[in-house]
């Protein structure tokens, strides 16, 4: 998670760890749902890239 900036980390925590719906995450963070989707996509990609670089087999 340290590989992510604050904004991206926030949506990952809300959606992937806390299991909030995208709509709820958008309301909590006060950003449009499209932004939540974009940040979530980019955060997952950054995490995937970071884990692969660390030798984690996905």
C-alpha positions, 0 to 999 in steps of 0.5 A: 500500500505504500506504493500508492498515494493518499487518494488512490490508497483511500479508494482501495481501502474503501472498496477492496478492504472495507467492501463499500460499493463504488457509489458509497466510496464516491459519497464518502470521498466526495468525488464523482463515481467515475473518479473512484473507478479511475483511481481504483483501476490505477491503484490496482495496476500500480499494486500489481506492478509493484508486487511483480517487481518484488517477485510476487507471483500473481 
